[in-house]
């Protein structure tokens, strides 16, 4: 290959690179122009809007999120006590999950069956925490909670009657009880 052929090949490669750069520049100019147009549109809408909005912080008293059919499915608001509350809803409007506080200011999480009946409650209490589970008919199934003596577990049958419990007595010893549907049964305590 002669020097002239090499130079001609280099010139062809440079022309190809220049064409490539020109195409890339055209695309970048187009993208920059579109971005500028979109930014102007956003700024114009923000300036002419009657609502106040900060780009870094959104401040509102109540926020609703809708699904494609216009039904509210998430709500952020203050509960009646003035504490925060987040809730999710089914497309039919029934609550599914609510994260809020109790009257005493402890945290509370509740999940619901699609028909609106409570399924699980998780709540902070003075003595620790409490978890309650429910059947779809609204009757309690299990209650895990605490008192001054320690932990408590209550178990319920399908009709909502307490049939067993486990806990601690005043001395910190374990207590187990089992009952029939009439409330008759036996409580086992450690011997003194």
MDTraj code that builds the backbone (N, CA, C; nanometers):
import mdtraj as md
import numpy as np

residues = "UNK UNK UNK UNK UNK UNK UNK UNK UNK UNK UNK UNK UNK UNK UNK UNK UNK UNK UNK UNK UNK UNK UNK UNK UNK UNK UNK UNK UNK UNK UNK UNK UNK UNK UNK UNK UNK UNK UNK UNK UNK UNK UNK UNK UNK UNK UNK UNK UNK UNK UNK UNK UNK UNK UNK UNK UNK UNK UNK UNK UNK UNK UNK UNK UNK UNK UNK UNK UNK UNK UNK UNK UNK UNK UNK UNK UNK UNK UNK UNK UNK UNK UNK UNK UNK UNK UNK UNK UNK UNK UNK UNK UNK UNK UNK UNK UNK UNK UNK UNK UNK UNK UNK UNK UNK UNK UNK UNK UNK UNK UNK UNK UNK UNK UNK UNK UNK UNK UNK UNK UNK UNK UNK UNK UNK UNK UNK UNK UNK UNK UNK UNK UNK UNK UNK UNK UNK UNK UNK UNK UNK UNK UNK UNK UNK UNK UNK UNK UNK UNK UNK UNK UNK UNK UNK UNK UNK UNK UNK UNK UNK UNK UNK UNK UNK UNK UNK UNK UNK UNK UNK UNK UNK UNK UNK UNK UNK UNK UNK UNK UNK UNK UNK UNK UNK UNK UNK UNK UNK UNK UNK UNK".split()
xyz = np.array([
    [0.0853, -0.1174, 0.0000],
    [0.0000, 0.0000, 0.0000],
    [0.0899, 0.1237, 0.0000],
    [0.0557, 0.2165, -0.0895],
    [0.1371, 0.3375, -0.1029],
    [0.0927, 0.4406, -0.0019],
    [0.1737, 0.5442, 0.0099],
    [0.1430, 0.6538, 0.1027],
    [0.0134, 0.7223, 0.0622],
    [-0.0062, 0.7427, -0.0693],
    [-0.1282, 0.8073, -0.1168],
    [-0.2523, 0.7247, -0.0821],
    [-0.2425, 0.5949, -0.0945],
    [-0.3553, 0.5078, -0.0619],
    [-0.3870, 0.5141, 0.0882],
    [-0.2795, 0.5169, 0.1663],
    [-0.2988, 0.5273, 0.3124],
    [-0.3655, 0.6590, 0.3489],
    [-0.3171, 0.7686, 0.2881],
    [-0.3764, 0.8997, 0.3162],
    [-0.5226, 0.9045, 0.2728],
    [-0.5516, 0.8454, 0.1567],
    [-0.6895, 0.8419, 0.1084],
    [-0.7789, 0.7623, 0.2040],
    [-0.7284, 0.6513, 0.2567],
    [-0.8045, 0.5696, 0.3514],
    [-0.8297, 0.6456, 0.4811],
    [-0.7272, 0.7175, 0.5284],
    [-0.7419, 0.7981, 0.6501],
    [-0.8441, 0.9080, 0.6280],
    [-0.8400, 0.9741, 0.5101],
    [-0.9378, 1.0787, 0.4787],
    [-1.0795, 1.0222, 0.4769],
    [-1.0974, 0.9041, 0.4208],
    [-1.2298, 0.8422, 0.4170],
    [-1.2794, 0.8122, 0.5598],
    [-1.1899, 0.7619, 0.6436],
    [-1.2280, 0.7326, 0.7825],
    [-1.2644, 0.8611, 0.8561],
    [-1.1886, 0.9693, 0.8304],
    [-1.2178, 1.0967, 0.8959],
    [-1.3518, 1.1528, 0.8482],
    [-1.3821, 1.1386, 0.7183],
    [-1.5111, 1.1848, 0.6672],
    [-1.6259, 1.1060, 0.7312],
    [-1.6066, 0.9767, 0.7430],
    [-1.7084, 0.8927, 0.8066],
    [-1.7290, 0.9352, 0.9528],
    [-1.6180, 0.9591, 1.0252],
    [-1.6267, 1.0036, 1.1643],
    [-1.6956, 1.1397, 1.1744],
    [-1.6645, 1.2307, 1.0820],
    [-1.7282, 1.3629, 1.0821],
    [-1.8783, 1.3514, 1.0592],
    [-1.9190, 1.2642, 0.9671],
    [-2.0623, 1.2434, 0.9418],
    [-2.1308, 1.1871, 1.0668],
    [-2.0624, 1.0956, 1.1315],
    [-2.1164, 1.0353, 1.2539],
    [-2.1320, 1.1412, 1.3634],
    [-2.0325, 1.2254, 1.3786],
    [-2.0369, 1.3319, 1.4790],
    [-2.1495, 1.4297, 1.4462],
    [-2.1661, 1.4627, 1.3177],
    [-2.2723, 1.5553, 1.2778],
    [-2.4107, 1.4966, 1.3103],
    [-2.4302, 1.3667, 1.2851],
    [-2.5586, 1.3028, 1.3183],
    [-2.5817, 1.3062, 1.4696],
    [-2.4772, 1.2761, 1.5460],
    [-2.4889, 1.2781, 1.6920],
    [-2.5212, 1.4191, 1.7400],
    [-2.4556, 1.5196, 1.6822],
    [-2.4826, 1.6582, 1.7209],
    [-2.6268, 1.6971, 1.6904],
    [-2.6773, 1.6526, 1.5745],
    [-2.8168, 1.6822, 1.5404],
    [-2.9111, 1.6221, 1.6451],
    [-2.8850, 1.4973, 1.6824],
    [-2.9699, 1.4323, 1.7842],
    [-2.9615, 1.5058, 1.9169],
    [-2.8404, 1.5435, 1.9568],
    [-2.8240, 1.6151, 2.0840],
    [-2.8943, 1.7508, 2.0800],
    [-2.8836, 1.8215, 1.9666],
    [-2.9524, 1.9507, 1.9536],
    [-3.1035, 1.9321, 1.9656],
    [-3.1558, 1.8275, 1.9002],
    [-3.2987, 1.7998, 1.9052],
    [-3.3415, 1.7674, 2.0487],
    [-3.2633, 1.6836, 2.1169],
    [-3.2960, 1.6466, 2.2545],
    [-3.2911, 1.7683, 2.3458],
    [-3.1898, 1.8520, 2.3286],
    [-3.1768, 1.9723, 2.4100],
    [-3.2930, 2.0684, 2.3839],
    [-3.3311, 2.0820, 2.2572],
    [-3.4449, 2.1679, 2.2231],
    [-3.5730, 2.1160, 2.2877],
    [-3.5959, 1.9849, 2.2783],
    [-3.7165, 1.9254, 2.3386],
    [-3.7160, 1.9435, 2.4899],
    [-3.6001, 1.9240, 2.5514],
    [-3.5918, 1.9411, 2.6957],
    [-3.6213, 2.0861, 2.7346],
    [-3.5692, 2.1807, 2.6585],
    [-3.5959, 2.3217, 2.6859],
    [-3.7448, 2.3524, 2.6722],
    [-3.8097, 2.2963, 2.5700],
    [-3.9533, 2.3180, 2.5504],
    [-4.0322, 2.2608, 2.6682],
    [-3.9967, 2.1384, 2.7102],
    [-4.0659, 2.0766, 2.8226],
    [-4.0451, 2.1569, 2.9506],
    [-3.9220, 2.2018, 2.9728],
    [-3.8948, 2.2830, 3.0936],
    [-3.9752, 2.4124, 3.0906],
    [-3.9831, 2.4759, 2.9744],
    [-4.0631, 2.5992, 2.9632],
    [-4.2100, 2.5704, 2.9904],
    [-4.2593, 2.4580, 2.9391],
    [-4.3995, 2.4229, 2.9616],
    [-4.4257, 2.3984, 3.1099],
    [-4.3346, 2.3258, 3.1758],
    [-4.3516, 2.2989, 3.3189],
    [-4.3470, 2.4288, 3.3981],
    [-4.2523, 2.5142, 3.3674],
    [-4.2404, 2.6416, 3.4382],
    [-4.3637, 2.7284, 3.4141],
    [-4.4146, 2.7281, 3.2913],
    [-4.5339, 2.8067, 3.2606],
    [-4.6541, 2.7548, 3.3394],
    [-4.6702, 2.6217, 3.3422],
    [-4.7821, 2.5650, 3.4178],
    [-4.7681, 2.5941, 3.5662],
    [-4.6467, 2.5854, 3.6187],
    [-4.6255, 2.6127, 3.7611],
    [-4.6523, 2.7596, 3.7928],
    [-4.6141, 2.8485, 3.7020],
    [-4.6328, 2.9913, 3.7258],
    [-4.7791, 3.0319, 3.7151],
    [-4.8565, 2.9654, 3.6289],
    [-4.9958, 3.0039, 3.6097],
    [-5.0915, 2.9246, 3.6978],
    [-5.0423, 2.8252, 3.7674],
    [-5.1286, 2.7415, 3.8503],
    [-5.1734, 2.8172, 3.9745],
    [-5.2954, 2.7897, 4.0181],
    [-5.3474, 2.8522, 4.1392],
    [-5.3029, 2.7766, 4.2639],
    [-5.2459, 2.6579, 4.2472],
    [-5.1966, 2.5773, 4.3581],
    [-5.0521, 2.6130, 4.3849],
    [-5.0109, 2.5993, 4.5113],
    [-4.8728, 2.6261, 4.5481],
    [-4.7966, 2.4948, 4.5481],
    [-4.6795, 2.4933, 4.4930],
    [-4.5978, 2.3727, 4.4932],
    [-4.4505, 2.4068, 4.4961],
    [-4.3774, 2.3390, 4.5794],
    [-4.2326, 2.3510, 4.5826],
    [-4.1770, 2.2262, 4.5164],
    [-4.0739, 2.2413, 4.4369],
    [-4.0220, 2.1258, 4.3655],
    [-3.9518, 2.0270, 4.4568],
    [-3.8950, 2.0732, 4.5674],
    [-3.8275, 1.9823, 4.6596],
    [-3.9222, 1.9293, 4.7671],
    [-4.0231, 2.0055, 4.8037],
    [-4.1151, 1.9685, 4.9107],
    [-4.2573, 1.9950, 4.8642],
    [-4.3451, 1.8998, 4.8877],
    [-4.4870, 1.9194, 4.8608],
    [-4.5569, 1.9229, 4.9954],
    [-4.6303, 2.0270, 5.0213],
    [-4.7015, 2.0429, 5.1466],
    [-4.8503, 2.0413, 5.1171],
    [-4.9202, 1.9520, 5.1842],
    [-5.0646, 1.9412, 5.1621],
    [-5.1297, 1.8917, 5.2904],
    [-5.2572, 1.9173, 5.3043],
    [-5.3310, 1.8680, 5.4205],
    [-5.3828, 1.7271, 5.3968],
    [-5.3992, 1.6912, 5.2698],
    [-5.4602, 1.5631, 5.2349],
    [-5.4113, 1.5264, 5.0959],
    [-5.3639, 1.4047, 5.0764],
    [-5.3190, 1.3603, 4.9447],
    [-5.3909, 1.2308, 4.9112],
    [-5.4538, 1.2264, 4.7961],
    [-5.5203, 1.1062, 4.7462],
    [-5.4520, 1.0623, 4.6180],
    [-5.4296, 0.9324, 4.6045],
    [-5.3811, 0.8766, 4.4792],
    [-5.4940, 0.7937, 4.4196],
    [-5.5157, 0.8097, 4.2905],
    [-5.6244, 0.7398, 4.2225],
    [-5.5688, 0.6330, 4.1292],
    [-5.6503, 0.5307, 4.1028],
    [-5.6149, 0.4326, 4.0006],
    [-5.6650, 0.4834, 3.8657],
    [-5.6495, 0.4033, 3.7613],
    [-5.6873, 0.4458, 3.6257],
    [-5.8362, 0.4734, 3.6096],
    [-5.9197, 0.4138, 3.6957],
    [-6.0642, 0.4367, 3.6853],
    [-6.1112, 0.5520, 3.7733],
    [-6.0175, 0.6179, 3.8437],
    [-6.0540, 0.7343, 3.9239],
    [-6.0892, 0.7034, 4.0686],
    [-6.0719, 0.5790, 4.1124],
    [-6.1011, 0.5429, 4.2509],
    [-5.9796, 0.5727, 4.3386],
    [-6.0044, 0.6257, 4.4600],
    [-5.8953, 0.6517, 4.5537],
    [-5.8410, 0.5192, 4.6057],
    [-5.7100, 0.4980, 4.5938],
    [-5.6496, 0.3733, 4.6405],
    [-5.5437, 0.3958, 4.7478],
    [-5.4918, 0.5174, 4.7626],
    [-5.3984, 0.5512, 4.8697],
    [-5.4345, 0.6897, 4.9205],
    [-5.4340, 0.7038, 5.0540],
    [-5.4620, 0.8345, 5.1144],
    [-5.3569, 0.8649, 5.2193],
    [-5.3094, 0.9884, 5.2190],
    [-5.2189, 1.0387, 5.3215],
    [-5.2900, 1.1563, 5.3851],
    [-5.3030, 1.1520, 5.5171],
    [-5.3770, 1.2577, 5.5851],
    [-5.3441, 1.2559, 5.7336],
    [-5.4051, 1.3471, 5.8072],
    [-5.3965, 1.3472, 5.9529],
    [-5.5201, 1.2761, 6.0070],
    [-5.4999, 1.1908, 6.1088],
    [-5.6149, 1.1236, 6.1698],
    [-5.6882, 1.2228, 6.2617],
    [-5.8007, 1.1855, 6.3209],
    [-5.8755, 1.2799, 6.4055],
    [-5.7949, 1.3353, 6.5233],
    [-5.6894, 1.2645, 6.5659],
    [-5.6051, 1.3137, 6.6757],
    [-5.4965, 1.4090, 6.6267],
    [-5.4856, 1.4271, 6.4964],
    [-5.3841, 1.5157, 6.4412],
    [-5.2540, 1.4452, 6.4066],
    [-5.2471, 1.3129, 6.4257],
    [-5.1281, 1.2362, 6.3899],
    [-5.1394, 1.1889, 6.2454],
    [-5.0273, 1.1476, 6.1868],
    [-5.0251, 1.1038, 6.0480],
    [-5.0991, 0.9723, 6.0264],
    [-5.1510, 0.9555, 5.9052],
    [-5.2209, 0.8328, 5.8696],
    [-5.2001, 0.8060, 5.7209],
    [-5.1661, 0.6800, 5.6900],
    [-5.1551, 0.6340, 5.5515],
    [-5.2492, 0.5160, 5.5375],
    [-5.3307, 0.5158, 5.4331],
    [-5.4217, 0.4037, 5.4130],
    [-5.4251, 0.3646, 5.2660],
    [-5.4388, 0.2329, 5.2426],
    [-5.4588, 0.1834, 5.1074],
    [-5.6006, 0.1285, 5.0988],
    [-5.6591, 0.1361, 4.9801],
    [-5.7993, 0.0993, 4.9619],
    [-5.8151, 0.0112, 4.8393],
    [-5.9174, -0.0719, 4.8419],
    [-5.9511, -0.1520, 4.7250],
    [-6.0166, -0.0616, 4.6218],
    [-6.0315, -0.1118, 4.5018],
    [-6.0983, -0.0348, 4.3965],
    [-6.2439, -0.0062, 4.4333],
    [-6.3010, -0.0853, 4.5262],
    [-6.4386, -0.0628, 4.5716],
    [-6.4459, 0.0398, 4.6845],
    [-6.3289, 0.0905, 4.7300],
    [-6.3278, 0.1932, 4.8339],
    [-6.3070, 0.1413, 4.9750],
    [-6.3006, 0.0100, 4.9944],
    [-6.2795, -0.0453, 5.1288],
    [-6.1328, -0.0339, 5.1685],
    [-6.1098, -0.0017, 5.2975],
    [-5.9732, 0.0047, 5.3469],
    [-5.9107, -0.1348, 5.3438],
    [-5.7826, -0.1407, 5.3066],
    [-5.7085, -0.2667, 5.3065],
    [-5.5987, -0.2653, 5.4127],
    [-5.5257, -0.1524, 5.4242],
    [-5.4206, -0.1361, 5.5246],
    [-5.4259, 0.0074, 5.5746],
    [-5.4173, 0.0244, 5.7083],
    [-5.4130, 0.1585, 5.7672],
    [-5.2951, 0.1635, 5.8628],
    [-5.2086, 0.2620, 5.8445],
    [-5.0953, 0.2870, 5.9323],
    [-5.1210, 0.4209, 5.9990],
    [-5.1369, 0.4200, 6.1317],
    [-5.1726, 0.5427, 6.2035],
    [-5.1256, 0.5319, 6.3477],
    [-5.1918, 0.6003, 6.4397],
    [-5.1573, 0.5947, 6.5816],
    [-5.2828, 0.5669, 6.6642],
    [-5.2614, 0.5204, 6.7873],
    [-5.3717, 0.5017, 6.8805],
    [-5.4038, 0.6348, 6.9472],
    [-5.5072, 0.6370, 7.0290],
    [-5.5436, 0.7570, 7.1041],
    [-5.4284, 0.7990, 7.1945],
    [-5.3522, 0.7004, 7.2463],
    [-5.2394, 0.7291, 7.3352],
    [-5.1133, 0.7712, 7.2602],
    [-5.1169, 0.7693, 7.1279],
    [-5.0016, 0.8110, 7.0488],
    [-4.9073, 0.6986, 7.0119],
    [-4.9439, 0.5743, 7.0381],
    [-4.8619, 0.4606, 6.9969],
    [-4.8909, 0.4272, 6.8505],
    [-4.7957, 0.3621, 6.7849],
    [-4.8146, 0.3226, 6.6459],
    [-4.9185, 0.2127, 6.6322],
    [-4.9880, 0.2122, 6.5186],
    [-5.0934, 0.1128, 6.4951],
    [-5.0991, 0.0794, 6.3467],
    [-5.0980, -0.0509, 6.3161],
    [-5.1110, -0.0991, 6.1797],
    [-5.2266, -0.1975, 6.1765],
    [-5.3229, -0.1768, 6.0873],
    [-5.4394, -0.2641, 6.0765],
    [-5.4557, -0.3063, 5.9307],
    [-5.4789, -0.4367, 5.9105],
    [-5.5100, -0.4862, 5.7760],
    [-5.6544, -0.5353, 5.7754],
    [-5.7185, -0.5262, 5.6590],
    [-5.8601, -0.5581, 5.6477],
    [-5.8849, -0.6589, 5.5374],
    [-5.9913, -0.7338, 5.5540],
    [-6.0445, -0.8221, 5.4501],
    [-6.1079, -0.7306, 5.3449],
    [-6.1143, -0.7713, 5.2181],
    [-6.1740, -0.6835, 5.1162],
    [-6.3160, -0.6371, 5.1472],
    [-6.3902, -0.7121, 5.2329],
    [-6.5256, -0.6671, 5.2668],
    [-6.5267, -0.5663, 5.3819],
    [-6.4088, -0.5288, 5.4332],
    [-6.4010, -0.4260, 5.5361],
    [-6.3788, -0.4776, 5.6774],
    [-6.3855, -0.6079, 5.6999],
    [-6.3646, -0.6623, 5.8343],
    [-6.2152, -0.6679, 5.8662],
    [-6.1808, -0.6432, 5.9932],
    [-6.0421, -0.6430, 6.0377],
    [-5.9830, -0.7832, 6.0322],
    [-5.8591, -0.7949, 5.9821],
    [-5.7881, -0.9229, 5.9786],
    [-5.6740, -0.9265, 6.0803],
    [-5.5908, -0.8218, 6.0861],
    [-5.4763, -0.8182, 6.1771],
    [-5.4610, -0.6768, 6.2316],
    [-5.4321, -0.6673, 6.3631],
    [-5.3984, -0.5395, 6.4255],
    [-5.2627, -0.5546, 6.4926],
    [-5.1759, -0.4591, 6.4684],
    [-5.0454, -0.4529, 6.5328],
    [-5.0375, -0.3160, 6.5986],
    [-5.0288, -0.3133, 6.7316],
    [-5.0406, -0.1878, 6.8045],
    [-4.9363, -0.1788, 6.9144],
    [-4.8810, -0.0610, 6.9336],
    [-4.7959, -0.0348, 7.0479],
    [-4.8835, -0.0046, 7.1682],
    [-4.8431, -0.0541, 7.2862],
    [-4.9181, -0.0290, 7.4091],
    [-4.8237, 0.0200, 7.5179],
    [-4.8792, 0.0532, 7.6331],
    [-4.7991, 0.0978, 7.7470],
    [-4.7023, -0.0123, 7.7903],
    [-4.7454, -0.1386, 7.7849],
    [-4.6640, -0.2508, 7.8305],
    [-4.5804, -0.3149, 7.7196],
    [-4.5836, -0.2648, 7.6015],
    [-4.5070, -0.3237, 7.4921],
    [-4.5830, -0.3158, 7.3624],
    [-4.6342, -0.4275, 7.3179],
    [-4.7074, -0.4305, 7.1926],
    [-4.8188, -0.5317, 7.1969],
    [-4.9022, -0.5290, 7.0945],
    [-5.0146, -0.6210, 7.0862],
    [-5.0351, -0.6581, 6.9401],
    [-5.0586, -0.7875, 6.9168],
    [-5.0948, -0.8362, 6.7837],
    [-5.2229, -0.9158, 6.7994],
    [-5.3228, -0.8821, 6.7197],
    [-5.4482, -0.9570, 6.7194],
    [-5.4776, -0.9996, 6.5766],
    [-5.5203, -1.1252, 6.5614],
    [-5.5636, -1.1722, 6.4302],
    [-5.7117, -1.2071, 6.4388],
    [-5.7809, -1.1909, 6.3276],
    [-5.9252, -1.2106, 6.3219],
    [-5.9614, -1.3004, 6.2053],
    [-6.0732, -1.3667, 6.2184],
    [-6.1309, -1.4441, 6.1083],
    [-6.2013, -1.3474, 6.0127],
    [-6.2269, -1.3875, 5.8901],
    [-6.2995, -1.3000, 5.7978],
    [-6.4386, -1.2599, 5.8486],
    [-6.4957, -1.3367, 5.9445],
    [-6.6260, -1.2999, 5.9995],
    [-6.6148, -1.1981, 6.1131],
    [-6.4920, -1.1538, 6.1459],
    [-6.4730, -1.0520, 6.2488],
    [-6.4416, -1.1072, 6.3866],
    [-6.4494, -1.2374, 6.4062],
    [-6.4221, -1.2984, 6.5377],
    [-6.2708, -1.3092, 6.5578],
    [-6.2267, -1.2877, 6.6838],
    [-6.0843, -1.2988, 6.7152],
    [-6.0347, -1.4419, 6.7008],
    [-5.9081, -1.4565, 6.6612],
    [-5.8426, -1.5867, 6.6542],
    [-5.7303, -1.5969, 6.7573],
    [-5.6389, -1.5011, 6.7553],
    [-5.5237, -1.5017, 6.8454],
    [-5.4996, -1.3600, 6.8944],
    [-5.4628, -1.3489, 7.0220],
    [-5.4302, -1.2202, 7.0825],
    [-5.2956, -1.2360, 7.1529],
    [-5.1927, -1.1719, 7.1002],
    [-5.0619, -1.1691, 7.1638],
    [-5.0456, -1.0303, 7.2222],
    [-5.0344, -1.0206, 7.3524],
    [-5.0232, -0.8890, 7.4143],
    [-4.9357, -0.8985, 7.5388],
    [-4.9395, -0.7985, 7.6211],
    [-4.8585, -0.7971, 7.7422],
    [-4.9315, -0.7213, 7.8516],
    [-4.8922, -0.7513, 7.9753],
    [-4.9416, -0.6757, 8.0910],
    [-4.8233, -0.6522, 8.1835],
    [-4.8488, -0.6088, 8.3055],
    [-4.7398, -0.5807, 8.3993],
    [-4.6575, -0.7051, 8.4326],
    [-4.7151, -0.8248, 8.4188],
    [-4.6454, -0.9484, 8.4524],
    [-4.5607, -1.0021, 8.3374],
    [-4.5889, -0.9635, 8.2159],
    [-4.5155, -1.0137, 8.0992],
    [-4.6069, -1.0377, 7.9817],
    [-4.5711, -1.1367, 7.9017],
    [-4.6453, -1.1649, 7.7783],
    [-4.7710, -1.2465, 7.8053],
    [-4.8694, -1.2288, 7.7160],
    [-4.9952, -1.3040, 7.7207],
    [-5.0289, -1.3523, 7.5807],
    [-5.0826, -1.4730, 7.5732],
    [-5.1321, -1.5262, 7.4465],
    [-5.2701, -1.5840, 7.4731],
    [-5.3702, -1.5371, 7.3989],
    [-5.5058, -1.5909, 7.4076],
    [-5.5404, -1.6530, 7.2730],
    [-5.6043, -1.7700, 7.2779],
    [-5.6452, -1.8407, 7.1570],
    [-5.7963, -1.8575, 7.1614],
    [-5.8607, -1.8308, 7.0471],
    [-6.0064, -1.8356, 7.0377],
    [-6.0491, -1.9412, 6.9367],
    [-6.1678, -1.9961, 6.9565],
    [-6.2207, -2.0915, 6.8585],
    [-6.2924, -2.0153, 6.7466],
    [-6.3533, -2.0886, 6.6531],
    [-6.4143, -2.0254, 6.5359],
    [-6.5338, -1.9372, 6.5694],
    [-6.5925, -1.9555, 6.6871],
    [-6.7053, -1.8699, 6.7272],
    [-6.6602, -1.7506, 6.8117],
    [-6.5282, -1.7363, 6.8309],
    [-6.4761, -1.6213, 6.9035],
    [-6.4672, -1.6398, 7.0534],
    [-6.4850, -1.7629, 7.1020],
    [-6.4770, -1.7884, 7.2455],
    [-6.3337, -1.8239, 7.2830],
    [-6.2847, -1.7696, 7.3967],
    [-6.1498, -1.7984, 7.4433],
    [-6.1418, -1.9440, 7.4879],
    [-6.0450, -2.0196, 7.4332],
    [-6.0318, -2.1609, 7.4688],
    [-5.8960, -2.1937, 7.5319],
    [-5.7985, -2.1033, 7.5215],
    [-5.6687, -2.1289, 7.5830],
    [-5.5950, -1.9971, 7.6034],
    [-5.5072, -1.9988, 7.7048],
    [-5.4212, -1.8830, 7.7240],
    [-5.2880, -1.9262, 7.7856],
    [-5.1875, -1.8474, 7.7600],
    [-5.0551, -1.8669, 7.8176],
    [-5.0099, -1.7306, 7.8649],
    [-4.9518, -1.7241, 7.9838],
    [-4.9049, -1.5972, 8.0342],
    [-4.8155, -1.6148, 8.1541],
    [-4.7924, -1.5070, 8.2235],
    [-4.7100, -1.5073, 8.3437],
    [-4.7928, -1.4571, 8.4608],
    [-4.7701, -1.5162, 8.5798],
    [-4.8395, -1.4674, 8.6985],
    [-4.7602, -1.3516, 8.7595],
    [-4.8066, -1.3033, 8.8761],
    [-4.7435, -1.1872, 8.9397],
    [-4.5988, -1.2130, 8.9785],
    [-4.5635, -1.3393, 9.0025],
    [-4.4254, -1.3732, 9.0403],
    [-4.3368, -1.4004, 8.9193],
    [-4.3942, -1.3977, 8.7993],
    [-4.3170, -1.4238, 8.6790],
    [-4.3150, -1.5695, 8.6374],
    [-4.3992, -1.6505, 8.7011],
    [-4.4085, -1.7921, 8.6649],
    [-4.5076, -1.8108, 8.5504],
    [-4.4907, -1.9200, 8.4752],
    [-4.5787, -1.9483, 8.3632],
    [-4.7134, -2.0017, 8.4067],
    [-4.8173, -1.9607, 8.3366],
    [-4.9538, -2.0062, 8.3616],
    [-5.0135, -2.0474, 8.2272],
    [-5.0749, -2.1672, 8.2224],
    [-5.1375, -2.2168, 8.1010],
    [-5.2797, -2.2569, 8.1352],
    [-5.3746, -2.2162, 8.0546],
    [-5.5136, -2.2523, 8.0773],
    [-5.5782, -2.3005, 7.9494],
    [-5.6674, -2.3997, 7.9650],
    [-5.7435, -2.4507, 7.8507],
    [-5.8881, -2.4674, 7.8953],
    [-5.9831, -2.4313, 7.8080],
    [-6.1241, -2.4277, 7.8445],
    [-6.2094, -2.4881, 7.7346],
    [-6.3285, -2.5322, 7.7733],
    [-6.4253, -2.5732, 7.6724],
    [-6.5083, -2.4517, 7.6327],
    [-6.6069, -2.4713, 7.5470],
    [-6.6875, -2.3590, 7.4980],
    [-6.7694, -2.2927, 7.6070],
    [-6.7945, -2.3632, 7.7172],
    [-6.8713, -2.3059, 7.8277],
    [-6.7815, -2.2313, 7.9269],
    [-6.6523, -2.2285, 7.9002],
    [-6.5604, -2.1609, 7.9910],
    [-6.5090, -2.2503, 8.1009],
    [-6.5439, -2.3776, 8.0972],
    [-6.4959, -2.4711, 8.1989],
    [-6.3630, -2.5277, 8.1530],
    [-6.2700, -2.5396, 8.2463],
    [-6.1412, -2.5943, 8.2081],
    [-6.0475, -2.5990, 8.3257],
    [-5.9225, -2.5976, 8.2930],
    [-5.8213, -2.6100, 8.3960],
    [-5.7088, -2.5108, 8.3667],
    [-5.6574, -2.4534, 8.4748],
    [-5.5421, -2.3666, 8.4648],
    [-5.4267, -2.4354, 8.5344],
    [-5.3164, -2.4466, 8.4656],
    [-5.1981, -2.5082, 8.5248],
    [-5.1016, -2.3997, 8.5656],
    [-5.0614, -2.4057, 8.6940],
    [-4.9643, -2.3115, 8.7472],
    [-4.8504, -2.3910, 8.8088],
    [-4.7338, -2.3362, 8.8176],
    [-4.6257, -2.4072, 8.8834],
    [-4.6529, -2.4195, 9.0345],
    [-4.6082, -2.5265, 9.0922],
    [-4.6281, -2.5426, 9.2368],
    [-4.5324, -2.4509, 9.3095],
    [-4.5797, -2.3953, 9.4216],
    [-4.4949, -2.2990, 9.4958],
    [-4.3717, -2.3601, 9.5560],
])
top = md.Topology()
chain = top.add_chain()
for i, resn in enumerate(residues, 1):
    res = top.add_residue(resn, chain, resSeq=i)
    for name in ("N", "CA", "C"):
        top.add_atom(name, md.element.get_by_symbol(name[0]), res)
traj = md.Trajectory(xyz[None], top)
